[in-house]
């Protein structure tokens, strides 16, 4: 009888602890997303050739320019 009570108490404690950890991690994730959204760092493209209309064309143009140099 004592084992059943102790076991259910331990299981309930583990459930409560897991619930608290889940809330903390969710709050940290929300804070991180909010801080990334409000950061003033503008998006910077690494390179983009003016004649390229897509990423693939840009990569081809850069490889052609690199082989020409």
C-alpha positions in Angstrom: 0.0 0.0 0.0 2.8 2.4 0.9 4.5 1.6 -2.4 1.4 2.6 -4.4 1.1 5.9 -2.6 4.8 6.7 -2.9 4.9 5.7 -6.5 1.9 7.9 -7.4 3.4 10.8 -5.4 6.7 10.4 -7.3 4.9 10.2 -10.7 2.9 13.3 -9.8 6.0 15.2 -8.8 7.7 14.3 -12.1 4.7 15.5 -14.0 4.6 18.8 -12.1 8.3 19.3 -12.7 8.0 18.5 -16.4 5.1 21.0 -16.7 7.2 23.7 -15.0 10.1 23.1 -17.3 7.8 23.2 -20.4 6.4 26.6 -19.3 9.9 28.0 -18.7 11.2 26.8 -22.1 8.1 28.1 -23.9 8.6 31.5 -22.2 12.3 31.6 -23.3 11.4 30.7 -26.8 8.8 33.6 -26.9 11.4 36.0 -25.5 14.0 34.9 -28.1 11.5 35.3 -31.0 10.4 38.7 -29.7 14.0 39.9 -29.4 14.9 38.7 -32.9 11.8 40.4 -34.3 12.7 43.7 -32.7 16.4 43.7 -33.6 17.4 46.5 -35.8 20.0 44.4 -37.8 18.9 44.7 -41.4 19.0 41.7 -43.6 22.1 41.7 -45.7 22.5 39.6 -48.9 25.9 38.1 -49.2 26.1 38.8 -52.9 23.7 39.3 -55.8 24.7 39.8 -59.4 22.6 42.4 -61.1 21.8 40.2 -64.1 20.7 37.3 -62.0 17.0 36.7 -61.5 17.2 33.8 -59.1 19.6 32.3 -56.5 20.7 29.7 -59.0 21.5 32.3 -61.7 23.4 34.2 -59.0 25.5 31.2 -58.1 26.3 30.5 -61.7 27.3 34.1 -62.3 29.5 34.1 -59.3 31.2 30.8 -60.3 31.8 32.3 -63.8 33.3 35.4 -62.3 35.5 33.4 -59.9 36.8 31.2 -62.8 37.4 34.3 -65.0 39.5 35.9 -62.2 
